Amino acid sequence: MRKREVVEFHIGWNACINCGACVAVCPQEPGFISAFDTIAVNTPCDIACMACEKICPVSTITHKKVRDRYETHTA
């Protein structure tokens, strides 16, 4: 069994420069974007790779943990 974190991202809109880097690196399905063409905010992300946080040139993307999800592996 593997524990997986689910997070919601938040963007500091006053600092965001709308460069699109977060959307470009996001492995989520197409459409995981906000009305401002950034990654989706206040929406659970079960991939939680944090690539968007790492690539943001102004470090304005943050996240909060939503819940734990457990995946079971069958043999």
VENVEN-V371508 format. One record per residue. N is the residue number from 0. RES is the residue in three letters. SS is DSSP state (helix for helix, strand for strand, loop for the rest). PSI is psi in degrees with one decimal (NA if undefined). D_CENTER is the distance of its C-alpha to the mean C-alpha in whole Angstrom. Layout:
BEGIN
N:RES:SS:PSI:D_CENTER
N:RES:SS:PSI:D_CENTER
END
This chain:
BEGIN
0:MET:loop:136.2:23
1:ARG:strand:128.9:20
2:LYS:strand:134.6:18
3:ARG:strand:132.4:14
4:GLU:strand:139.2:11
5:VAL:strand:131.0:9
6:VAL:strand:163.3:7
7:GLU:strand:135.5:6
8:PHE:strand:150.1:5
9:HIS:strand:147.0:8
10:ILE:strand:133.0:10
11:GLY:loop:95.9:14
12:TRP:loop:-29.1:15
13:ASN:loop:-23.7:19
14:ALA:loop:-22.2:17
15:CYS:loop:131.7:15
16:ILE:loop:10.3:17
17:ASN:loop:46.8:15
18:CYS:loop:-22.3:16
19:GLY:loop:1.1:13
20:ALA:helix:-38.8:12
21:CYS:helix:-40.0:8
22:VAL:helix:-38.8:9
23:ALA:helix:-34.9:12
24:VAL:helix:-8.0:10
25:CYS:loop:124.0:7
26:PRO:loop:0.5:9
27:GLN:loop:163.7:8
28:GLU:loop:151.0:12
29:PRO:loop:141.3:13
30:GLY:loop:-4.5:12
31:PHE:loop:61.1:9
32:ILE:strand:161.0:10
33:SER:loop:177.0:11
34:ALA:loop:-12.8:15
35:PHE:loop:20.7:15
36:ASP:loop:40.2:13
37:THR:loop:179.3:10
38:ILE:strand:156.9:6
39:ALA:loop:139.2:7
40:VAL:loop:152.7:8
41:ASN:loop:30.0:10
42:THR:loop:128.3:8
43:PRO:strand:133.7:8
44:CYS:strand:113.2:6
45:ASP:loop:-6.2:8
46:ILE:loop:-45.3:8
47:ALA:loop:45.0:6
48:CYS:loop:-17.5:7
49:MET:loop:15.8:6
50:ALA:helix:-35.8:8
51:CYS:helix:-41.0:6
52:GLU:helix:-41.7:8
53:LYS:helix:-35.4:10
54:ILE:helix:-16.8:11
55:CYS:loop:118.8:11
56:PRO:loop:-16.8:15
57:VAL:loop:9.3:16
58:SER:loop:44.2:13
59:THR:loop:-0.8:12
60:ILE:strand:127.2:9
61:THR:strand:172.2:9
62:HIS:strand:161.8:7
63:LYS:strand:147.0:10
64:LYS:strand:134.8:11
65:VAL:strand:-52.0:12
66:ARG:strand:169.6:14
67:ASP:strand:143.8:15
68:ARG:strand:135.4:16
69:TYR:strand:131.9:19
70:GLU:strand:133.1:19
71:THR:loop:144.2:23
72:HIS:loop:129.2:25
73:THR:loop:144.7:28
74:ALA:loop:NA:31
END
